[in-house]
């Protein structure tokens, strides 16, 4: 009975798939998405009209990512026995797995160029969906784990055993901390695959930066390969004895180069992004003025990292909230004050001041008032300390409601790495890993275009639901 149900399900999918595939090609005009330089490079290498068309390879990767198959050998077998899918790709001759690998490694730069072009195409769509959230620039870093021996658990266990032997002769030596110093910095098969601390575990991966907007749509991908590091030598950090600190230094160091590249590629986007969101790894005194004055971000929602904080002075807490002189009770944020020829100010009032209906000002209810005025208020000037006052008051409901959008970049990373397979496509080749990363980004942007075309923009995050809706 179970086998019959599976067979019926497959037949249903097979019967429906041609219409779905026709809808996909009808709404995504591949000829307008492929840059002319990409087309010129491909046909210069292969000769026209010999071999398979460029569009066939691009459709192959998009369809593979939509379906969720990461192994090329598996998907090629699927194409071989599925006339509908084979016809959709439009191959003149079914390629070999080695042909797919060659395409990735030879045209990685052109694939990246195509991704950046699709970011330009989808920007107006994002603005149409939600103008405000489209102006958020949410940034994080992650890594693509490589298929190298250093990622084998046996390799890690061997290093731990070596550390335990050292601990036997040195009782003060902690083997679990010491194993970090015994790990090689790079993988033997590829020096670009480096030892990292990602998502709470050690691994050997190739790092990348990713930016999404407030809708969770990818806006930028930066693969930290040798080409990127040659352009930005400042991103290279020295390894310390603290894995968390190593990660933090790399994240914060990557921010300015990535932003510089983003606005160099998309100069018309300058001024379109007003809000930056990042985790505590980006909290430093230099980050805030760089974001404000170099890249025109009006608000910077970055939680404060206690390790980067000096001792708070007498009348402010770590969030920059003024404190009562008497009992150090935090004041309550009231409003943002602006005036002609006046700097922007944040107004805070005493928590013991009560607003009474019909009266313009609150009334102090304190038993021992510290001022003869009807209530106590104070002002802070954000431009004097952008870290404490990054364009939005910390420790307020407004801050909390804004910062909760940061999780969208984590979800976008999951879509890129898991749903579209960039993280599951294990390879020790930097060229293949980079191409797969940008192909995954292209796949998400195709979802955005398709969802907008069929008036179902809320479905762009799920390729499977989107195909069913189409």
Buried (B, 14 or more C-beta within 10 A) or exposed (E): EEEEEEEEEEEEEEEEBBEBBEBBEEBBEBEEBBBEEBBEBBBEEBEEEEBBBBBBBBBBBBBBBBBBBBBBEEBBEBBEEBEBBBEBBBBEEEBEEEBBBEBBBBBBBBBBBBBBBBBEEBBEBBBEBBEEBBBBBBBBBBBBBBBBEBBEEEBBEEBBEEBBEEBEEEEEEEBEEBBBEEBEEBBEBBEBBBBBBBEEEBBBBBBBBBBBBBBBBBBBBBBBBEEBBEEBEEBEBEBEEEBEBBBBBBBBBBBBBBBBBBBEBBEEBEEBBBBBBBBBBBBBEEBBEBBBEEBEBBBBBBBBBEEBEEEEEEEBBEBBBBBBEEEEEBBBBBEBEEEEEEEBBBBBBBBBBEEEEEEEEBEBEBEEBEEEEEBBBBEBEBEEBBBBBBBBBBEBEBBEEBBEBBEBBBEBBBBBBBBBBBBBBBBBBBBBBBBBBBBBBBBBBBBBBBBBBBEBBEBBBBBEBBBEBB
